[in-house]
Amino acid sequence: MQTVHTRQQLKSTIRSWKEQGQIVAFVPTMGNLHDGHLHLIKAAKQRADRVVVSIFVNPMQFGKNEDIDAYPRTLEQDSARLALLEVDLLFAPAVSEVYPVSLDKMTRIEVPGISDVLCGEHRPGHFSGVATVVTKLFNMVQPDIAVFGEKDFQQLLVIRTMVRDLDQPVEILGVATVRESDGLAMSSRNSYLSEEERKKAPFLYQTLREMIEAIRKGNVSYLELEESAAKKLENAGFRPDYVNIRNANSLQPASIGDHALVVLAAAWLGKARLIDNIAVTLKG
Ligand code: PAF
């Protein structure tokens, strides 16, 4: 595996692949790789001749009081895992390589509507930071395919919308959430959980599953389901930012008659902000 740190090195390698007509798949990450990332990379390998992975903890998507300093950085360990998976190229740029000017002077991409609800409401500017860095990385890597996890359901929708609206020439592939054996969705932020909190953490997914079961059985009292789920989480020691049943395409509150639904939650457990979701398509 080749590791590069500059745009220049990245471009010359990718140019030579493109000249040979090879298909390039790209998996953008912030590092601290877990099995969830490995599934994204495997999906990329199945679809392309070459796989590029980036590791970049993007300052633009973190709010002022968020965990950018604490965010786990494990480049050496990540690089060894990627080499074992026979990834072709690791791009690990410094902040100054991606943002040569200060962040407040940078052009930003906004994806209105879909970015302003749920996590966007609790993390103002977050999705603009994601959309901007993903666009910059797409421009640098020029992939044919880019792979993202469905665990970040809203992020995936923001990226799909951006690619459609800006005619970005890349196919977006979503990959199902990878879970621990007790159901907890894999995430780099799970490392913030204490032993005690780690035992409680799967309750988030369990709560979403109960909501989905009720919806499948025909319960359309969405507000009541949301309120009772939030209470259950609070009683179990979580601090929910939101637990919502939404239209899976617009992320607006679900209406009776909507077929494509998604139940999404973000909740704090100690220092970890956990997010999870389950999508469902109702028949009829
Ligand atoms: O999902 C992530 O890890 C990040 O939001 C991404 C897509 C790599 C952009 O920084």
Residues whose N, C-alpha, C, O or C-beta is under 5 A from the ligand:
A	BS01	PAF	P28 T29 M30 F56 N58 V130 V133
